[in-house]
Amino acid sequence: MGDLTRVKLDSGLTILFEKRNLLVVSVVLATKGGAAFENEKNKGLAHFFEHMVFKGSKTRGQKEIS
């Protein structure tokens, strides 16, 4: 792996990127969230999004999304 470059936008979003000599792109989204941060109003949202990403949808299967 090469050196990571870190950029913090005015919005507070932090972007880390690494340029490699490959013909592939990988994108990862990480957040300080999930079940540990949910309350009664939004309970279950993290699990719902997990299923949307990892289980696929009506028009795209899990492998197509991956």
PyMOL Python script that loads the backbone (N, CA, C, O; Angstrom):
from pymol import cmd

cmd.read_pdbstr("""\
ATOM      1  N   MET A   1       0.837  -1.182   0.000  1.00  0.00           N
ATOM      2  CA  MET A   1       0.000   0.000   0.000  1.00  0.00           C
ATOM      3  C   MET A   1       0.879   1.242   0.000  1.00  0.00           C
ATOM      4  O   MET A   1       1.973   1.260   0.565  1.00  0.00           O
ATOM      5  N   GLY A   2       0.373   2.263  -0.642  1.00  0.00           N
ATOM      6  CA  GLY A   2       1.083   3.526  -0.685  1.00  0.00           C
ATOM      7  C   GLY A   2       0.645   4.444   0.445  1.00  0.00           C
ATOM      8  O   GLY A   2      -0.037   4.028   1.381  1.00  0.00           O
ATOM      9  N   ASP A   3       1.045   5.681   0.337  1.00  0.00           N
ATOM     10  CA  ASP A   3       0.681   6.657   1.350  1.00  0.00           C
ATOM     11  C   ASP A   3      -0.763   7.106   1.188  1.00  0.00           C
ATOM     12  O   ASP A   3      -1.237   7.315   0.072  1.00  0.00           O
ATOM     13  N   LEU A   4      -1.454   7.251   2.307  1.00  0.00           N
ATOM     14  CA  LEU A   4      -2.822   7.749   2.293  1.00  0.00           C
ATOM     15  C   LEU A   4      -2.802   9.271   2.335  1.00  0.00           C
ATOM     16  O   LEU A   4      -1.987   9.870   3.036  1.00  0.00           O
ATOM     17  N   THR A   5      -3.696   9.885   1.588  1.00  0.00           N
ATOM     18  CA  THR A   5      -3.872  11.331   1.625  1.00  0.00           C
ATOM     19  C   THR A   5      -5.180  11.600   2.349  1.00  0.00           C
ATOM     20  O   THR A   5      -6.193  10.961   2.064  1.00  0.00           O
ATOM     21  N   ARG A   6      -5.164  12.539   3.281  1.00  0.00           N
ATOM     22  CA  ARG A   6      -6.347  12.861   4.073  1.00  0.00           C
ATOM     23  C   ARG A   6      -6.755  14.298   3.778  1.00  0.00           C
ATOM     24  O   ARG A   6      -5.937  15.214   3.863  1.00  0.00           O
ATOM     25  N   VAL A   7      -8.032  14.489   3.430  1.00  0.00           N
ATOM     26  CA  VAL A   7      -8.571  15.819   3.154  1.00  0.00           C
ATOM     27  C   VAL A   7      -9.823  15.984   3.995  1.00  0.00           C
ATOM     28  O   VAL A   7     -10.706  15.127   3.968  1.00  0.00           O
ATOM     29  N   LYS A   8      -9.910  17.080   4.744  1.00  0.00           N
ATOM     30  CA  LYS A   8     -11.120  17.376   5.508  1.00  0.00           C
ATOM     31  C   LYS A   8     -11.822  18.547   4.845  1.00  0.00           C
ATOM     32  O   LYS A   8     -11.263  19.638   4.738  1.00  0.00           O
ATOM     33  N   LEU A   9     -13.067  18.314   4.395  1.00  0.00           N
ATOM     34  CA  LEU A   9     -13.840  19.337   3.716  1.00  0.00           C
ATOM     35  C   LEU A   9     -14.458  20.306   4.718  1.00  0.00           C
ATOM     36  O   LEU A   9     -14.556  20.004   5.907  1.00  0.00           O
ATOM     37  N   ASP A  10     -14.872  21.467   4.230  1.00  0.00           N
ATOM     38  CA  ASP A  10     -15.515  22.465   5.091  1.00  0.00           C
ATOM     39  C   ASP A  10     -16.758  21.902   5.776  1.00  0.00           C
ATOM     40  O   ASP A  10     -17.118  22.347   6.866  1.00  0.00           O
ATOM     41  N   SER A  11     -17.408  20.936   5.154  1.00  0.00           N
ATOM     42  CA  SER A  11     -18.623  20.325   5.717  1.00  0.00           C
ATOM     43  C   SER A  11     -18.310  19.422   6.903  1.00  0.00           C
ATOM     44  O   SER A  11     -19.219  19.005   7.620  1.00  0.00           O
ATOM     45  N   GLY A  12     -17.017  19.114   7.118  1.00  0.00           N
ATOM     46  CA  GLY A  12     -16.619  18.213   8.191  1.00  0.00           C
ATOM     47  C   GLY A  12     -16.334  16.802   7.699  1.00  0.00           C
ATOM     48  O   GLY A  12     -15.794  15.982   8.441  1.00  0.00           O
ATOM     49  N   LEU A  13     -16.697  16.513   6.446  1.00  0.00           N
ATOM     50  CA  LEU A  13     -16.460  15.199   5.864  1.00  0.00           C
ATOM     51  C   LEU A  13     -14.962  14.991   5.669  1.00  0.00           C
ATOM     52  O   LEU A  13     -14.279  15.863   5.132  1.00  0.00           O
ATOM     53  N   THR A  14     -14.457  13.857   6.097  1.00  0.00           N
ATOM     54  CA  THR A  14     -13.048  13.519   5.901  1.00  0.00           C
ATOM     55  C   THR A  14     -12.943  12.479   4.798  1.00  0.00           C
ATOM     56  O   THR A  14     -13.654  11.474   4.812  1.00  0.00           O
ATOM     57  N   ILE A  15     -12.062  12.722   3.853  1.00  0.00           N
ATOM     58  CA  ILE A  15     -11.834  11.808   2.729  1.00  0.00           C
ATOM     59  C   ILE A  15     -10.405  11.301   2.810  1.00  0.00           C
ATOM     60  O   ILE A  15      -9.459  12.082   2.916  1.00  0.00           O
ATOM     61  N   LEU A  16     -10.260   9.978   2.759  1.00  0.00           N
ATOM     62  CA  LEU A  16      -8.939   9.348   2.690  1.00  0.00           C
ATOM     63  C   LEU A  16      -8.831   8.690   1.322  1.00  0.00           C
ATOM     64  O   LEU A  16      -9.755   8.007   0.881  1.00  0.00           O
ATOM     65  N   PHE A  17      -7.708   8.895   0.658  1.00  0.00           N
ATOM     66  CA  PHE A  17      -7.547   8.214  -0.623  1.00  0.00           C
ATOM     67  C   PHE A  17      -6.098   7.830  -0.851  1.00  0.00           C
ATOM     68  O   PHE A  17      -5.165   8.418  -0.304  1.00  0.00           O
ATOM     69  N   GLU A  18      -5.960   6.820  -1.683  1.00  0.00           N
ATOM     70  CA  GLU A  18      -4.649   6.281  -2.018  1.00  0.00           C
ATOM     71  C   GLU A  18      -4.642   5.975  -3.504  1.00  0.00           C
ATOM     72  O   GLU A  18      -5.487   5.224  -3.990  1.00  0.00           O
ATOM     73  N   LYS A  19      -3.709   6.543  -4.214  1.00  0.00           N
ATOM     74  CA  LYS A  19      -3.608   6.283  -5.649  1.00  0.00           C
ATOM     75  C   LYS A  19      -2.744   5.043  -5.851  1.00  0.00           C
ATOM     76  O   LYS A  19      -1.623   4.939  -5.353  1.00  0.00           O
ATOM     77  N   ARG A  20      -3.320   4.108  -6.606  1.00  0.00           N
ATOM     78  CA  ARG A  20      -2.601   2.880  -6.945  1.00  0.00           C
ATOM     79  C   ARG A  20      -2.616   2.695  -8.453  1.00  0.00           C
ATOM     80  O   ARG A  20      -3.461   3.267  -9.142  1.00  0.00           O
ATOM     81  N   ASN A  21      -1.714   1.923  -8.956  1.00  0.00           N
ATOM     82  CA  ASN A  21      -1.639   1.652 -10.387  1.00  0.00           C
ATOM     83  C   ASN A  21      -2.474   0.410 -10.717  1.00  0.00           C
ATOM     84  O   ASN A  21      -1.950  -0.608 -11.169  1.00  0.00           O
ATOM     85  N   LEU A  22      -3.796   0.521 -10.477  1.00  0.00           N
ATOM     86  CA  LEU A  22      -4.716  -0.579 -10.731  1.00  0.00           C
ATOM     87  C   LEU A  22      -5.910  -0.082 -11.526  1.00  0.00           C
ATOM     88  O   LEU A  22      -6.230   1.107 -11.492  1.00  0.00           O
ATOM     89  N   LEU A  23      -6.563  -0.973 -12.232  1.00  0.00           N
ATOM     90  CA  LEU A  23      -7.744  -0.607 -13.016  1.00  0.00           C
ATOM     91  C   LEU A  23      -9.026  -0.922 -12.244  1.00  0.00           C
ATOM     92  O   LEU A  23      -9.997  -1.408 -12.824  1.00  0.00           O
ATOM     93  N   VAL A  24      -9.031  -0.649 -10.955  1.00  0.00           N
ATOM     94  CA  VAL A  24     -10.193  -0.920 -10.116  1.00  0.00           C
ATOM     95  C   VAL A  24     -10.345   0.216  -9.115  1.00  0.00           C
ATOM     96  O   VAL A  24      -9.367   0.830  -8.691  1.00  0.00           O
ATOM     97  N   VAL A  25     -11.587   0.478  -8.750  1.00  0.00           N
ATOM     98  CA  VAL A  25     -11.878   1.517  -7.766  1.00  0.00           C
ATOM     99  C   VAL A  25     -12.650   0.881  -6.623  1.00  0.00           C
ATOM    100  O   VAL A  25     -13.551   0.073  -6.845  1.00  0.00           O
ATOM    101  N   SER A  26     -12.301   1.242  -5.424  1.00  0.00           N
ATOM    102  CA  SER A  26     -13.015   0.761  -4.249  1.00  0.00           C
ATOM    103  C   SER A  26     -13.450   1.961  -3.427  1.00  0.00           C
ATOM    104  O   SER A  26     -12.657   2.869  -3.179  1.00  0.00           O
ATOM    105  N   VAL A  27     -14.700   1.967  -3.005  1.00  0.00           N
ATOM    106  CA  VAL A  27     -15.228   3.064  -2.206  1.00  0.00           C
ATOM    107  C   VAL A  27     -15.773   2.483  -0.909  1.00  0.00           C
ATOM    108  O   VAL A  27     -16.523   1.507  -0.925  1.00  0.00           O
ATOM    109  N   VAL A  28     -15.398   3.081   0.206  1.00  0.00           N
ATOM    110  CA  VAL A  28     -15.858   2.643   1.522  1.00  0.00           C
ATOM    111  C   VAL A  28     -16.455   3.835   2.232  1.00  0.00           C
ATOM    112  O   VAL A  28     -15.862   4.913   2.257  1.00  0.00           O
ATOM    113  N   LEU A  29     -17.623   3.647   2.805  1.00  0.00           N
ATOM    114  CA  LEU A  29     -18.275   4.690   3.582  1.00  0.00           C
ATOM    115  C   LEU A  29     -18.302   4.228   5.025  1.00  0.00           C
ATOM    116  O   LEU A  29     -18.798   3.142   5.324  1.00  0.00           O
ATOM    117  N   ALA A  30     -17.779   5.034   5.909  1.00  0.00           N
ATOM    118  CA  ALA A  30     -17.780   4.708   7.335  1.00  0.00           C
ATOM    119  C   ALA A  30     -18.376   5.875   8.103  1.00  0.00           C
ATOM    120  O   ALA A  30     -18.153   7.038   7.765  1.00  0.00           O
ATOM    121  N   THR A  31     -19.121   5.558   9.118  1.00  0.00           N
ATOM    122  CA  THR A  31     -19.772   6.588   9.907  1.00  0.00           C
ATOM    123  C   THR A  31     -19.793   6.188  11.368  1.00  0.00           C
ATOM    124  O   THR A  31     -19.736   5.004  11.700  1.00  0.00           O
ATOM    125  N   LYS A  32     -19.875   7.162  12.221  1.00  0.00           N
ATOM    126  CA  LYS A  32     -20.043   6.888  13.645  1.00  0.00           C
ATOM    127  C   LYS A  32     -21.535   6.693  13.872  1.00  0.00           C
ATOM    128  O   LYS A  32     -22.235   7.595  14.330  1.00  0.00           O
ATOM    129  N   GLY A  33     -21.993   5.519  13.547  1.00  0.00           N
ATOM    130  CA  GLY A  33     -23.412   5.227  13.639  1.00  0.00           C
ATOM    131  C   GLY A  33     -23.633   3.762  13.853  1.00  0.00           C
ATOM    132  O   GLY A  33     -22.705   3.015  14.163  1.00  0.00           O
ATOM    133  N   GLY A  34     -24.858   3.355  13.689  1.00  0.00           N
ATOM    134  CA  GLY A  34     -25.199   1.961  13.877  1.00  0.00           C
ATOM    135  C   GLY A  34     -26.059   1.772  15.104  1.00  0.00           C
ATOM    136  O   GLY A  34     -26.480   2.736  15.744  1.00  0.00           O
ATOM    137  N   ALA A  35     -26.313   0.524  15.420  1.00  0.00           N
ATOM    138  CA  ALA A  35     -27.230   0.184  16.502  1.00  0.00           C
ATOM    139  C   ALA A  35     -26.842   0.826  17.832  1.00  0.00           C
ATOM    140  O   ALA A  35     -27.717   1.195  18.616  1.00  0.00           O
ATOM    141  N   ALA A  36     -25.558   0.963  18.092  1.00  0.00           N
ATOM    142  CA  ALA A  36     -25.112   1.545  19.364  1.00  0.00           C
ATOM    143  C   ALA A  36     -25.498   3.014  19.493  1.00  0.00           C
ATOM    144  O   ALA A  36     -25.516   3.547  20.603  1.00  0.00           O
ATOM    145  N   PHE A  37     -25.806   3.678  18.381  1.00  0.00           N
ATOM    146  CA  PHE A  37     -26.119   5.099  18.397  1.00  0.00           C
ATOM    147  C   PHE A  37     -27.604   5.375  18.136  1.00  0.00           C
ATOM    148  O   PHE A  37     -28.011   6.534  18.063  1.00  0.00           O
ATOM    149  N   GLU A  38     -28.405   4.331  17.996  1.00  0.00           N
ATOM    150  CA  GLU A  38     -29.818   4.513  17.691  1.00  0.00           C
ATOM    151  C   GLU A  38     -30.640   4.724  18.966  1.00  0.00           C
ATOM    152  O   GLU A  38     -30.290   4.238  20.041  1.00  0.00           O
ATOM    153  N   ASN A  39     -31.729   5.454  18.816  1.00  0.00           N
ATOM    154  CA  ASN A  39     -32.657   5.646  19.925  1.00  0.00           C
ATOM    155  C   ASN A  39     -34.001   5.036  19.530  1.00  0.00           C
ATOM    156  O   ASN A  39     -34.099   4.395  18.484  1.00  0.00           O
ATOM    157  N   GLU A  40     -35.023   5.224  20.339  1.00  0.00           N
ATOM    158  CA  GLU A  40     -36.331   4.638  20.035  1.00  0.00           C
ATOM    159  C   GLU A  40     -36.913   5.160  18.721  1.00  0.00           C
ATOM    160  O   GLU A  40     -37.637   4.435  18.039  1.00  0.00           O
ATOM    161  N   LYS A  41     -36.609   6.401  18.362  1.00  0.00           N
ATOM    162  CA  LYS A  41     -37.162   7.007  17.153  1.00  0.00           C
ATOM    163  C   LYS A  41     -36.577   6.392  15.872  1.00  0.00           C
ATOM    164  O   LYS A  41     -37.293   6.213  14.887  1.00  0.00           O
ATOM    165  N   ASN A  42     -35.276   6.070  15.888  1.00  0.00           N
ATOM    166  CA  ASN A  42     -34.640   5.547  14.671  1.00  0.00           C
ATOM    167  C   ASN A  42     -34.101   4.129  14.845  1.00  0.00           C
ATOM    168  O   ASN A  42     -33.236   3.695  14.085  1.00  0.00           O
ATOM    169  N   LYS A  43     -34.602   3.419  15.830  1.00  0.00           N
ATOM    170  CA  LYS A  43     -34.161   2.055  16.119  1.00  0.00           C
ATOM    171  C   LYS A  43     -34.376   1.147  14.905  1.00  0.00           C
ATOM    172  O   LYS A  43     -35.474   1.105  14.349  1.00  0.00           O
ATOM    173  N   GLY A  44     -33.348   0.429  14.499  1.00  0.00           N
ATOM    174  CA  GLY A  44     -33.442  -0.509  13.383  1.00  0.00           C
ATOM    175  C   GLY A  44     -32.937   0.016  12.053  1.00  0.00           C
ATOM    176  O   GLY A  44     -32.832  -0.751  11.097  1.00  0.00           O
ATOM    177  N   LEU A  45     -32.621   1.304  11.962  1.00  0.00           N
ATOM    178  CA  LEU A  45     -32.168   1.870  10.685  1.00  0.00           C
ATOM    179  C   LEU A  45     -30.859   1.250  10.203  1.00  0.00           C
ATOM    180  O   LEU A  45     -30.721   0.941   9.019  1.00  0.00           O
ATOM    181  N   ALA A  46     -29.909   1.068  11.096  1.00  0.00           N
ATOM    182  CA  ALA A  46     -28.622   0.493  10.693  1.00  0.00           C
ATOM    183  C   ALA A  46     -28.811  -0.906  10.118  1.00  0.00           C
ATOM    184  O   ALA A  46     -28.186  -1.262   9.119  1.00  0.00           O
ATOM    185  N   HIS A  47     -29.671  -1.696  10.748  1.00  0.00           N
ATOM    186  CA  HIS A  47     -29.924  -3.049  10.275  1.00  0.00           C
ATOM    187  C   HIS A  47     -30.635  -3.030   8.922  1.00  0.00           C
ATOM    188  O   HIS A  47     -30.343  -3.855   8.056  1.00  0.00           O
ATOM    189  N   PHE A  48     -31.555  -2.103   8.741  1.00  0.00           N
ATOM    190  CA  PHE A  48     -32.256  -1.949   7.470  1.00  0.00           C
ATOM    191  C   PHE A  48     -31.263  -1.615   6.341  1.00  0.00           C
ATOM    192  O   PHE A  48     -31.307  -2.229   5.275  1.00  0.00           O
ATOM    193  N   PHE A  49     -30.381  -0.653   6.576  1.00  0.00           N
ATOM    194  CA  PHE A  49     -29.399  -0.287   5.551  1.00  0.00           C
ATOM    195  C   PHE A  49     -28.431  -1.428   5.274  1.00  0.00           C
ATOM    196  O   PHE A  49     -28.002  -1.621   4.137  1.00  0.00           O
ATOM    197  N   GLU A  50     -28.093  -2.175   6.301  1.00  0.00           N
ATOM    198  CA  GLU A  50     -27.223  -3.343   6.108  1.00  0.00           C
ATOM    199  C   GLU A  50     -27.868  -4.307   5.116  1.00  0.00           C
ATOM    200  O   GLU A  50     -27.203  -4.799   4.205  1.00  0.00           O
ATOM    201  N   HIS A  51     -29.158  -4.577   5.291  1.00  0.00           N
ATOM    202  CA  HIS A  51     -29.844  -5.489   4.379  1.00  0.00           C
ATOM    203  C   HIS A  51     -29.924  -4.916   2.971  1.00  0.00           C
ATOM    204  O   HIS A  51     -29.808  -5.663   1.999  1.00  0.00           O
ATOM    205  N   MET A  52     -30.118  -3.628   2.842  1.00  0.00           N
ATOM    206  CA  MET A  52     -30.166  -3.015   1.514  1.00  0.00           C
ATOM    207  C   MET A  52     -28.849  -3.198   0.786  1.00  0.00           C
ATOM    208  O   MET A  52     -28.840  -3.444  -0.420  1.00  0.00           O
ATOM    209  N   VAL A  53     -27.745  -3.082   1.492  1.00  0.00           N
ATOM    210  CA  VAL A  53     -26.425  -3.168   0.869  1.00  0.00           C
ATOM    211  C   VAL A  53     -26.010  -4.620   0.626  1.00  0.00           C
ATOM    212  O   VAL A  53     -25.496  -4.941  -0.446  1.00  0.00           O
ATOM    213  N   PHE A  54     -26.223  -5.493   1.599  1.00  0.00           N
ATOM    214  CA  PHE A  54     -25.670  -6.842   1.513  1.00  0.00           C
ATOM    215  C   PHE A  54     -26.634  -7.901   1.000  1.00  0.00           C
ATOM    216  O   PHE A  54     -26.188  -8.977   0.603  1.00  0.00           O
ATOM    217  N   LYS A  55     -27.918  -7.642   0.991  1.00  0.00           N
ATOM    218  CA  LYS A  55     -28.879  -8.644   0.545  1.00  0.00           C
ATOM    219  C   LYS A  55     -29.351  -8.421  -0.874  1.00  0.00           C
ATOM    220  O   LYS A  55     -29.961  -9.312  -1.465  1.00  0.00           O
ATOM    221  N   GLY A  56     -29.084  -7.253  -1.438  1.00  0.00           N
ATOM    222  CA  GLY A  56     -29.530  -6.976  -2.788  1.00  0.00           C
ATOM    223  C   GLY A  56     -30.902  -6.319  -2.797  1.00  0.00           C
ATOM    224  O   GLY A  56     -31.437  -5.952  -1.751  1.00  0.00           O
ATOM    225  N   SER A  57     -31.454  -6.179  -3.977  1.00  0.00           N
ATOM    226  CA  SER A  57     -32.757  -5.535  -4.126  1.00  0.00           C
ATOM    227  C   SER A  57     -33.584  -6.343  -5.127  1.00  0.00           C
ATOM    228  O   SER A  57     -33.156  -7.413  -5.558  1.00  0.00           O
ATOM    229  N   LYS A  58     -34.752  -5.846  -5.496  1.00  0.00           N
ATOM    230  CA  LYS A  58     -35.602  -6.547  -6.464  1.00  0.00           C
ATOM    231  C   LYS A  58     -34.970  -6.583  -7.850  1.00  0.00           C
ATOM    232  O   LYS A  58     -35.204  -7.520  -8.613  1.00  0.00           O
ATOM    233  N   THR A  59     -34.172  -5.574  -8.182  1.00  0.00           N
ATOM    234  CA  THR A  59     -33.605  -5.504  -9.545  1.00  0.00           C
ATOM    235  C   THR A  59     -32.127  -5.875  -9.620  1.00  0.00           C
ATOM    236  O   THR A  59     -31.615  -6.134 -10.709  1.00  0.00           O
ATOM    237  N   ARG A  60     -31.440  -5.904  -8.493  1.00  0.00           N
ATOM    238  CA  ARG A  60     -30.008  -6.241  -8.488  1.00  0.00           C
ATOM    239  C   ARG A  60     -29.694  -7.219  -7.357  1.00  0.00           C
ATOM    240  O   ARG A  60     -30.108  -7.026  -6.214  1.00  0.00           O
ATOM    241  N   GLY A  61     -28.966  -8.253  -7.695  1.00  0.00           N
ATOM    242  CA  GLY A  61     -28.582  -9.235  -6.696  1.00  0.00           C
ATOM    243  C   GLY A  61     -27.391  -8.766  -5.877  1.00  0.00           C
ATOM    244  O   GLY A  61     -26.769  -7.747  -6.177  1.00  0.00           O
ATOM    245  N   GLN A  62     -27.092  -9.524  -4.848  1.00  0.00           N
ATOM    246  CA  GLN A  62     -25.992  -9.209  -3.953  1.00  0.00           C
ATOM    247  C   GLN A  62     -24.660  -9.094  -4.699  1.00  0.00           C
ATOM    248  O   GLN A  62     -23.884  -8.176  -4.435  1.00  0.00           O
ATOM    249  N   LYS A  63     -24.391 -10.003  -5.614  1.00  0.00           N
ATOM    250  CA  LYS A  63     -23.125  -9.966  -6.348  1.00  0.00           C
ATOM    251  C   LYS A  63     -23.028  -8.765  -7.274  1.00  0.00           C
ATOM    252  O   LYS A  63     -21.945  -8.209  -7.459  1.00  0.00           O
ATOM    253  N   GLU A  64     -24.163  -8.358  -7.863  1.00  0.00           N
ATOM    254  CA  GLU A  64     -24.148  -7.175  -8.737  1.00  0.00           C
ATOM    255  C   GLU A  64     -23.822  -5.915  -7.928  1.00  0.00           C
ATOM    256  O   GLU A  64     -23.087  -5.048  -8.398  1.00  0.00           O
ATOM    257  N   ILE A  65     -24.364  -5.817  -6.724  1.00  0.00           N
ATOM    258  CA  ILE A  65     -24.092  -4.653  -5.890  1.00  0.00           C
ATOM    259  C   ILE A  65     -22.643  -4.664  -5.448  1.00  0.00           C
ATOM    260  O   ILE A  65     -21.990  -3.621  -5.418  1.00  0.00           O
ATOM    261  N   SER A  66     -22.131  -5.854  -5.101  1.00  0.00           N
ATOM    262  CA  SER A  66     -20.727  -5.951  -4.692  1.00  0.00           C
ATOM    263  C   SER A  66     -19.807  -5.595  -5.838  1.00  0.00           C
ATOM    264  O   SER A  66     -18.587  -5.621  -5.680  1.00  0.00           O
TER     265      SER A  66
END
""", "prot")
cmd.dss("prot")
cmd.show_as("cartoon", "prot")
cmd.util.cbc("prot")
cmd.orient("prot")
